[in-house]
Amino acid sequence: MSEKKFDFYRIGLTLVIVVILLIVHILYGDALIRGFKVNNLIILPITLLAYIFISFDLYIKSFKQISKKDFFNEITLTLIASIAAFAIGEYVEALAVTLFFQIGEKFEEYAVNKSRDSIKSIINLRPDKVTLYNNEIEKVVDPYEVQINDLIIVKNGERVPLDGVVYKGKSSLDTSSMTGESVPKAIKEGDTIISGVINLGSPLIIKATKEFYDSTMSKMLELVENASSNKAPVEKFITKFSKIYTPVVIALAFLIAIIPPLFMGYNSPDIWSQYIRIGASFLVISCPCALVLSVPMAYFVSLGQASKVNILIKGSNYLDKFRNIFAVIFDKTGTITKGNFKISEVLPTKNHDKDELLNLVKYGEYYSTHPIANAILNNDRDYLDKTLIKDYREVSGKGIIVNYLDKELLVGNDKLLTDNNIKFEKINTPFTIIYCAYNHEFIGSITIRDEIKESSKDAIKSMYKNGVKETYILSGDNYDICSKVAEEAGITKFVANLLPLDKVNELQRIKDENKSKIIAYIGDGINDAPSLTLSDLGISMGINGSDLTIESSDAVIMDDDLNKVNYVIKISKKNHIIALENIIFAISVKIITMILSLIPNLPISGYIMWLAIFADVGVTIICVFNSLRLLTKKYIKSN
């Protein structure tokens, strides 16, 4: 029989025994059999056997906790209370204390497992093995053994274990677990591929570009697994509160059990019995299980719910910040816009043609990793002769200067050409213009266009509904481009023509103007990393975001959908309400129960231990299930 099944039968049998003994105690407890009370002759021995049966494991756990100098743990308090109940002749109550504690623990275990299910789909992404394909020989190895540039084979239905480039093959991918996209994505030789996606077609030979620990999937797993280490202020309060509250109530329990009888009748067994019962009930009531379990559980469930919609949050302290966001600052490219730049117009000067202009700009952008450079090169990087390029120099916020065929080549914005005294005709447009000069002569310009994401406008509109007061764009693009994007997306403020350092300074200025308010920054580029770190809440894009950006952020939107921010704002608000409900309910019931136990001659005075059991186990179960309400999508959407 499994341990889980044994525990189920053990608790069930003991519960039946408690019910029978309680009925016998109420009806015949004081009856005599051959001069002995039923309580002592029948109930006591049966209760002792059942007590040992139900609580032997609790004593083992208690001794282990005490050996670690944890004297105020809830198991030890429960056992002390049960021993006190035995001492005053309340045998059934003594058994009930340990029984219902065990029942409470099983409910807690169920609740924890239920909440863990919310992130199990993420944890299960971890691969157990990888099939190497170096020299066309298949070899199954541990994921950590794969090196950069190793070839791996991923067959139909298998999950891609490491980030890489398709070396050979053509197929389609299920990317839903990583990006939330339900439509299969086509992939071919030369395309980059992230770990975690599933191959739906023919086998793919993939060249690893990252080791396993550094791959996208591993970083996701690390975020999920480490999220519980960063606690929210409410969780920290509960931890500190419990450390003070529990010892104080224990001290009160012993004082109540000892001091009043010394003054009210130290030689009266009834008085000693009455106050020992009250002291024992205080011990049961003082267990902080309801608070210590249910509040962190609410956060754990909420982090899991966020991960289900592909937004990974690095800790409950960051989750808590979402509900109080005052202003959101956006990077433009790849965040508000798609970041899929396309060449709109190629405008050479009279003495040059389009092919010449495009060729020069491609050589100028050869070493650049900017999305605009990728759009211009359009997979032609492998066909260019990089030996023709010398003295590559990037001018921050302006462009690139290189030596091409022993002549100076400038590719960038109008500032770059102006700074180098190149005569040219500036083009006024809300789109990005790349100017080109070669050998001190203006060659022409290329117009690059980027589109706003379909979800951006609705997402920003919803942010205002969810309590965000201000929105900004901080961008290195020109005024006209920023103005047009801000207008289309519904963003109220923008600052254009910013160098990377200017972005940080501008963010600091906004923070200084709004002290004690939560300022969130959303971005995806390497140059966004300092801003993500400086902001109160850094949110990065997971699809196009750089490793540095993801590392610098507090939350990652894996599918780059800004609407997910609004979903987490709702989760954060509901999570906070449920945590407060649990705190207020648990503390209120415990205080009321303590007060009632101190008032003599109430109708419930004879059942104060049963009330104490409810104040501990009952309240814990209620609070736990209240936290589990966060698992229902209907609850989040309907409130």
PyMOL commands that set and color helices and strands:
alter all, ss='L'
color gray80, all
select helices_A, chain A and resi 3-28+38-67+74-87+91-123+134-136+143-145+176-179+212-214+216-229+233-264+269-286+289-308+316-322+332-336+354-364+371-377+381-383+386-388+414-419+454-465+479-489+500-513+526-534+547-552+563-598+605-631+633-637
alter helices_A, ss='H'
color red, helices_A
select strands_A, chain A and resi 32-33+36-37+130-132+139-141+151-154+164-168+171-174+185-187+192-193+198-199+204-208+311-313+325-330+342-348+389-395+399-404+407-412+432-438+441-449+470-474+493-495+518-523+537-541+555-557
alter strands_A, ss='S'
color yellow, strands_A
deselect
rebuild
show_as cartoon
